[in-house]
Amino acid sequence: QVQLVESGGGLVQPGGSLRLSCTASGFTLDYYAIGWFRQAPGKEREGVSCINSSDGSTYYADSVKGRFTISRDNAENTVYLQMNSLKPEDTAVYYCAVSVLQITTATMFSRYFGSWGQGTQVTVSS
């Protein structure tokens, strides 16, 4: 069974940090681009970050550049999203998904991704 499972969400104060994990079962992540998306209540799902498999290149939304870092551990079949200097506007459900494409700014949209996980809630509040 092909499955992605996100973990690591929680409640954190502004300025705090969290590390999200996206672990695959039933398939290997080695050959896919892995993307992180988030969706806040009443808002559309937006692309946050992505790491490609072919060259390890990464993508970050402008709103998270310099604060979030994506990485992958192929041995653990896991992709991580390190989130630092969190802001209340980062509050959302965070999802990971895979793509067979080389992801760039032009293709960092949910319609190019599949095998979505169930999501993990991140709440940034004092």
N, C-alpha and C positions, 0 to 999 in steps of 0.2 A: 504494500500500500504506500503510495507516494504521499508524503506529508511533510509540512513545515510547521514547526512549533516555535513560537516566540515566547520569551521569558525575560524577566529582569525589570519589568515595570514596577511602578509604585508611586508613593507620595513623597515628594521632596520639596524642600524650601527653595525659593529663588536663589540662584547662585550655586546650587548644589549640583551633584553629578549622579548619573545612572549609567549602567552598561546593559544594553539590550543584547540578547542572544537570539539567533535564528538557527535552529538545528534541523537538519533534514533526515528523514528516514525513508527507506525504500528506494532511494536513488542517491547518487553522488553529486555534490554541488560543483565539482571541479570544472564542469564544462558549461556552466551557466553564469550569466550575470545575475547578481543578487541585488534586489532593490529594497529599500525601506521606504514606506509610505506612512502617512498619518492622516487621520480624519478626526476633526473636532466636531462637536455637536452643531448641526445646522450648516456645516461647511462641506465642500467637496473634498474627496481624497486627493492629497497632494504628494508629489514625490519629494523625498527628503534627501536620500543619498543612494548611491549605487556603486558597486564594484564589479568590473568586468573580469572575465576569466582569461581572455586571450592575452592581455598585457597588464592586467592589474590596475588599469586606469580607473579613476574614481570620478564621481559626480557629486556635487553638493548643491542644494538649493541655496540661494543667496541668504536666506534667513538663518541658515545654520552654519555657514562658512566660518571657519576659525573657532567654532565651538564643538562641532561634532566630528568624529573620526570613524570611518568605516574600515573594517579589516576582516580578513578571512583566514580560517585555519582549516585547510583541506584535510588534515589528518583527523580533526575532530568533526569534520563535515558541518562546520558551524561558521556563521558570519556574525560579527559583532558590530554594534553601534555604540561607541563611547560618546556620551552626551555630557558636556561640561557647561558651566555657566548657564544653567537652565533658567528659562524665563516663564512667566505664567502663560504666555502665548504658545509655548511648546506643549501645553496640555492637550492631549489627544489620545486616541487609540492608535498604536503603532503596529503596522503590519509588514511582514516580509513576503517577497514573492520572487519568482525566477523568470528569466527571459533568455531566449536563444539568440537574441540580437546583441550586437555591440552597442551598448547604451551610451548615448550622448545627450546633450541638452535637447536635441530634436526628438528623441525617443523616450525620454524619461516620463512616460505617461502610463497610467495603470492598464490601458488597453493592450500594451505590449508585454504584459506580464501575466503569469498564471501560477497555479498551485499555491494559492494564498493561504497563509496561516490564519489562525483564529484571532490574532491580535493580542496585544498587551497594553493595559491602561497606564499612561503616564500622567500624573497630576502634579503640577508645580504650583504650590500655594503656601503662603505663610499662615 
